[in-house]
Amino acid sequence: MKQQKKERESNLKVWMMTAGVLFAVLGMFAIARVPKNDELNDIRAEIKTVEKQIVQEQNSQTKNSAYKQKFNVVSAEEEARDKFLKVIPAIYTKRKFSSAKQKEEFSAWTKIFPGKEGKNFIKNNGDSYGYLRNKSTTVYFGDLTDVSHTKITVVTLVESANKKEVTYGWDFDYNLKTQRINSFKEINIERN
């Protein structure tokens, strides 16, 4: 009996020591994982900065929204569409090269698309020759959230001198208020 009692006490001591060591190790891990005040303050400051940026962007979007201002979106979009439908089909059609005629065309197109990016667009695309006719040009407007930065996609289908159809496309960042191109990039359009 005394032997069993000593074994129980010994086992109990072993369990108590094991549990004590386990709690000590877990306690060290818990203390090591507690975030420091500096880290918490940095995270709080970052959250406040992001919240301010969100509020500023919301205010900017509301301020520049076509629905908030007295701005006729439909007529502005029609005017922009008419400009693209006037210039792009004129570029991609049958034209004969003449230095004087080219200057005249560039001047007329630059009046339609004023500004730096408008001139860049005319400069990059206006000297296109070797086309028989423009088969179609389509203008697509993106979602309107900011009248100063409206996405417009223009796709044109032309017939080249070798009777093959060629498709060109551009994405424009367009300002409907000033009727100017903010930026543009040529897009790749594949046809099946």
Summary of the structure (lengths in Angstrom):
residues: 192
radius of gyration: 34.5
end to end distance: 93.7
largest distance: 120.8
contacts: 471
relative contact order: 0.10
helix: 54%
strand: 21%
